[in-house]
Amino acid sequence: MNKKLLIASAAVALFAAGSAQAAVIQLTGVSGLWTTTNPSGPAVSGGGTNEIRWGTPANQQNQQSGYRFDGSAPPAVNVNENIDFNLGTFTHFNYPITGTSLSNASLTVETTLLIDGISETVSSIFEFEHWETPNGSNPCANGQANGSGINVNGCADRVTFALNVGASDSFLIDGVNYFVDISGFFFDGALASEFWTKEYYDNSATLKGIITSRPVSVPEPSTLVLLGLGLAGLAARRRSGSA
């Protein structure tokens, strides 16, 4: 009898798992740190923080050039499955400088999600390459004329980036596999691996991710019905045999 009850309970549990409601998902924290730079300090300052700076200002604003990453959480925000959500903003502060410029840098982004009350973290590493172009060239490094378009304030610089580690991750929670994909940086509304940045301007790109889910394999409803009928028949035969 106990064995029959155990099998029946398992069948009910499997059916419940297959019909569970969508989980409540929140983005609770996003942080980004520049872990390595080339050159390193003191030519590039701010390593180990979310903002790095370099160069001797050659502008009236007395600004160095720099990179910064700002996470979009906290505070916590709700996230819907199958819809891109913002993880944070990368900004290149592009100002004319002299002296040593950044060549490349690594950005580590930690993304923390709360899925039905269970906290999970995804770690992603981006490799950036920086091209500090001569401002006075004509044509500019991007092949376009100086003084117009993206080169209106002098020749634009180029930022190139690639996702190196942690492009996706998955978690099994309450019988459901959740897949977290770091889509990449979006510039002017499109996924990009590089973009040209305007002088005397704070040029930004948005880091986005997406969550999908898939329940673990469960029996079809018809299979559960047959299992229930089989258990009922087994019980009836046992009662008949003991009469």
URQUI-V380465 format. One record per run of one state. SS is the DSSP state (H for helix, E for strand, L for the rest). FROM is the first residue (numbers start at 1). TO is the last residue. If there is no record, write none. Layout:
<<SS FROM TO> <SS FROM TO>>
//
This chain:
<<L 1 1> <H 2 18> <L 19 24> <E 25 38> <L 39 43> <E 44 45> <L 46 50> <E 51 54> <L 55 55> <E 56 57> <L 58 64> <E 65 71> <L 72 76> <E 77 78> <L 79 84> <E 85 94> <L 95 96> <E 97 98> <L 99 103> <E 104 115> <L 116 117> <E 118 131> <L 132 148> <H 149 151> <L 152 156> <E 157 165> <L 166 167> <E 168 173> <L 174 175> <E 176 187> <L 188 189> <E 190 191> <L 192 193> <E 194 197> <L 198 200> <E 201 215> <L 216 220> <H 221 242> <L 243 243>>
//
